[in-house]
Amino acid sequence: MQSPFNQIRGVALTAAVMLAAGTAAYAHHGWSWTADGFFELRGKITAIYIGNPHATLDVDAEGEAWRVEMAPPARTIAAGFTEEVAKVGDEVTAIGNRSLDETEKRMKAVRVIVGGKTYDVYPDRVPPA
């Protein structure tokens, strides 16, 4: 049988690990790195990635390389956006929030439009029409 001290230490260690993991997940999945107000980016897709932790598009917008983060893979696919609906070279419009750091060419998209089809990867955040 464990001593009360070892039991308390074990519970405290478990709680600390859970808190650290939760904080890291929140920091990664949050929107705190994005600016307020919607941003629209238009360009050509140079790469498509549907995987963890988030699906991404690399986009050439007027000669600048942008990273467009979408939702996690399951949510992106549930919105209808798969690797089959777009290809490198396709025109894309991404609507969402750009990075607070304006030197960073990165945004988090809530809506992606390719080939005239709209994919709302964060439908609860889509701007009003």
ZILINUR-V342056 format. One record per helix or strand. SS is the DSSP state (2 for helix, 1 for strand). FROM is the first residue (numbers start at 1). TO is the last residue. Records with the same first field share a line. If there is no record, write none. Layout:
SS=FROM-TO / FROM-TO
This chain:
2=4-29 / 73-78 / 123-125
1=34-34 / 39-49 / 56-61 / 64-69 / 91-99 / 106-114 / 117-120
